[in-house]
Amino acid sequence: MISAGIEVKINRLESIVEQIGEAVLSTTETIERLAERLETVSTQLETQGQQVQQQGYQIVALCDAVQTLAESQHNSLQKLNELTQTLDRFMYLIQGSGD
């Protein structure tokens, strides 16, 4: 009788140990899958970060080009104003000599 009770307890303990082992294995597999997913996300984020950095460089280059264009436009406008003033003086001289 006592022997049967001990055997039941041993079987129960074996069952508990087996369940704990299965839970540990399951947890380990879950953690490994999670680690793989995190690595994938990390790689994607790194790639996106590089793309954002490259886009930042492109934006800076574009801003420089726009600034150069604006300066060129300003210089052209100044030259056109000077040309217009010169033409106005020529017209004045031509009209004045025609009188």
VEXKOL-256342 format. One record per atom (N, C-alpha, C, O): x, y, z; residue in one letter. Coordinates in steps of 0.001 Angstrom, whole numbers, padded with zeros to 6 digits, always signed. Layout:
VEXKOL-256342
XYZa...
end
This chain:
VEXKOL-256342
+000826-001188+000000m+000000+000000+000000m+000865+001244+000000m+000662+002160-000796m+001845+001263+000917i+002735+002408+000982i+003537+002489-000297i+003771+003568-000842i+003946+001344-000757s+004730+001284-001987s+003915+001814-003159s+004463+002507-004016s+002651+001515-003220a+001791+001987-004304a+001626+003494-004217a+001596+004167-005247a+001519+004029-003032g+001394+005488-002853g+002643+006213-003298g+002570+007275-003916g+003796+005634-002981i+005070+006234-003391i+005198+006186-004906i+005665+007135-005535i+004776+005069-005477e+004855+004932-006940e+003963+005958-007635e+004346+006513-008665e+002799+006209-007093v+001883+007217-007651v+002527+008601-007585v+002471+009386-008532v+003146+008870-006423k+003801+010164-006268k+004977+010310-007237k+005189+011377-007813k+005730+009235-007407i+006872+009271-008339i+006365+009487-009765i+006930+010281-010518i+005310+008785-010125n+004731+008962-011466n+004239+010395-011658n+004393+010995-012722n+003648+010914-010599r+003150+012301-010674r+004308+013268-010817r+004241+014203-011616r+005378+013055-010049l+006567+013902-010149l+007201+013794-011536l+007644+014789-012109l+007237+012570-012063e+007779+012382-013416e+006958+013154-014438e+007502+013766-015358e+005661+013118-014266s+004763+013836-015174s+004996+015349-015085s+005032+016046-016099s+005153+015836-013856i+005401+017274-013649i+006733+017684-014270i+006830+018720-014928i+007766+016853-014053v+009082+017145-014619v+009005+017138-016149v+009616+017977-016810v+008255+016192-016702e+008089+016118-018156e+007378+017362-018687e+007770+017910-019717e+006341+017803-017991q+005614+019005-018398q+006509+020239-018315q+006462+021106-019187q+007323+020315-017262i+008260+021441-017119i+009254+021421-018281i+009540+022466-018867i+009777+020253-018617g+010713+020120-019732g+010090+020566-021049g+010715+021284-021830g+008851+020135-021287e+008151+020542-022515e+007925+022057-022543e+008063+022690-023590e+007581+022628-021399a+007373+024077-021326a+008673+024824-021598a+008677+025843-022288a+009790+024309-021048v+011094+024936-021277v+011456+024863-022757v+011917+025850-023331v+011252+023703-023379l+011545+023556-024811l+010676+024498-025647l+011160+025148-026573l+009410+024558-025311s+008486+025439-026037s+008894+026900-025883s+008881+027666-026846s+009253+027270-024670t+009694+028651-024418t+010967+028964-025187t+011105+030049-025751t+011897+028013-025210t+013148+028205-025942t+012879+028397-027426t+013474+029274-028051t+011996+027595-027997e+011649+027731-029418e+011001+029083-029692e+011300+029734-030692e+010114+029496-028799t+009453+030787-028960t+010468+031922-028915t+010402+032853-029717t+011397+031843-027986i+012425+032880-027856i+013312+032905-029103i+013690+033980-029568i+013644+031739-029644e+014461+031682-030858e+013734+032316-032034e+014340+033064-032802e+012444+032028-032188r+011655+032643-033271r+011579+034153-033087r+011697+034912-034048r+011380+034580-031844l+011321+036009-031551l+012653+036673-031874l+012675+037772-032428l+013757+036028-031539a+015086+036569-031835a+015289+036700-033338a+015856+037688-033803a+014830+035709-034102e+014941+035774-035564e+014127+036939-036120e+014588+037665-037000e+012936+037106-035608r+012086+038219-036063r+012711+039562-035709r+012689+040495-036511r+013266+039655-034506l+013920+040899-034098l+015124+041203-034991l+015378+042358-035333l+015849+040167-035358e+016996+040362-036243e+016535+040856-037613e+017166+041731-038206e+015443+040299-038107t+014894+040737-039392t+014457+042200-039325t+014758+042990-040221t+013751+042547-038265v+013295+043935-038093v+014493+044867-037957v+014494+045961-038521v+015489+044453-037231s+016692+045258-037050s+017382+045511-038386s+017818+046628-038664s+017478+044482-039202t+018088+044623-040525t+017273+045582-041387t+017835+046428-042083t+015966+045450-041341q+015097+046336-042114q+015251+047780-041650q+015319+048695-042470q+015305+047983-040344l+015466+049333-039806l+016810+049929-040206l+016907+051118-040510l+017836+049100-040204e+019163+049584-040610e+019145+050007-042074e+019701+051045-042434e+018504+049201-042912t+018394+049529-044331t+017607+050816-044521t+018002+051679-045305t+016503+050947-043811q+015696+052165-043917q+016463+053373-043412q+016353+054463-043973q+017242+053184-042351g+018057+054283-041837g+019069+054757-042869g+019297+055957-043026g+019674+053804-043570q+020629+054166-044623q+019925+054899-045755q+020466+055853-046313q+018718+054454-046095q+017958+055120-047147q+017594+056547-046736q+017687+057474-047540q+017185+056715-045491v+016833+058052-044993v+018065+058952-045009v+017982+060125-045374v+019203+058396-044611q+020447+059183-044625q+020787+059587-046053q+021173+060730-046295q+020648+058662-047005q+020926+058969-048408q+019961+060040-048915q+020364+060948-049642q+018711+059935-048538q+017730+060947-048943q+018075+062300-048334q+017876+063339-048964q+018589+062287-047116g+019026+063532-046487g+020139+064182-047292g+020126+065391-047521g+021110+063367-047723y+022194+063897-048554y+021652+064472-049861y+022102+065520-050324y+020683+063776-050449q+020090+064245-051702q+019345+065555-051490q+019386+066438-052346q+018672+065687-050365i+017942+066931-050070i+018924+068083-049906i+018677+069185-050396i+020040+067835-049218v+021056+068877-049049v+021604+069289-050410v+021759+070480-050683v+021899+068309-051266a+022407+068609-052606a+021382+069396-053412a+021735+070328-054135a+020122+069023-053287l+019058+069734-054000l+018931+071170-053486l+018748+072098-054273l+019029+071352-052175c+018972+072710-051610c+020128+073560-052124c+019946+074734-052446c+021315+072968-052199d+022470+073694-052734d+022234+074087-054189d+022549+075203-054601d+021673+073153-054962a+021396+073445-056371a+020355+074554-056503a+020489+075432-057355a+019325+074517-055670v+018286+075559-055711v+018880+076910-055312v+018554+077936-055909v+019749+076908-054305q+020382+078155-053887q+021259+078717-055003q+021239+079922-055256q+022025+077861-055669t+022848+078297-056794t+021976+078850-057912t+022300+079876-058509t+020883+078178-058191l+019955+078646-059217l+019360+079999-058845l+019236+080883-059693l+018994+080160-057572a+018425+081431-057119a+019452+082560-057245a+019110+083670-057654a+020709+082276-056895e+021759+083294-057030e+021977+083649-058494e+022149+084818-058838e+021968+082640-059349s+022121+082878-060788s+020950+083701-061317s+021132+084613-062124s+019768+083374-060863q+018560+084119-061259q+018680+085578-060816q+018347+086493-061569q+019156+085781-059598h+019321+087135-059068h+020331+087922-059909h+020102+089083-060250h+021439+087276-060233n+022456+087941-061066n+021903+088273-062444n+022154+089355-062975n+021153+087344-063019s+020548+087585-064330s+019571+088751-064265s+019522+089576-065177s+018808+088819-063209l+017841+089903-063041l+018553+091246-062922l+018108+092240-063495l+019648+091276-062185q+020421+092516-062073q+020954+092947-063438q+020900+094126-063786q+021464+091996-064202k+021983+092329-065533k+020873+092799-066462k+021077+093709-067265k+019693+092179-066354l+018554+092629-067159l+018137+094045-066771l+017793+094853-067635l+018167+094346-065471n+017841+095703-065030n+018847+096709-065589n+018464+097785-066047n+020129+096358-065552e+021165+097248-066105e+020959+097435-067603e+021076+098546-068118e+020648+096328-068307l+020410+096404-069746l+019192+097275-070043l+019210+098078-070976l+018141+097114-069252t+016926+097923-069443t+017237+099406-069228t+016772+100256-069987t+018016+099711-068204q+018401+101108-067956q+019232+101657-069108q+019037+102798-069526q+020141+100865-069614t+020968+101300-070747t+020103+101534-071978t+020279+102526-072686t+019171+100625-072232l+018267+100799-073378l+017382+102024-073197l+017100+102730-074166l+016945+102285-071978d+016155+103486-071704d+016974+104732-072023d+016448+105683-072602d+018260+104740-071652r+019119+105889-071947r+019320+106048-073445r+019302+107164-073963r+019512+104934-074141f+019658+105007-075603f+018391+105572-076239f+018455+106418-077131f+017240+105092-075767m+015967+105595-076305m+015833+107087-076039m+015392+107844-076904m+016211+107496-074858y+016144+108913-074509y+017058+109718-075442y+016670+110772-075947y+018292+109198-075666l+019231+109893-076548l+018719+109924-077991l+018817+110939-078681l+018169+108783-078428i+017631+108746-079800i+016466+109694-079969i+016378+110406-080969i+015569+109707-078995q+014407+110588-079062q+014853+112037-078946q+014286+112924-079585q+015868+112271-078127g+016352+113647-077955g+017040+114160-079212g+016912+115343-079526g+017759+113323-079938s+018443+113778-081139s+017480+113905-082301s+017773+114605-083271s+016347+113248-082224g+015341+113339-083288g+014547+114621-083208g+013893+114993-084182g+014581+115301-082097d+013778+116538-081924d+014369+117665-082630d+013828+118770-082590d
end
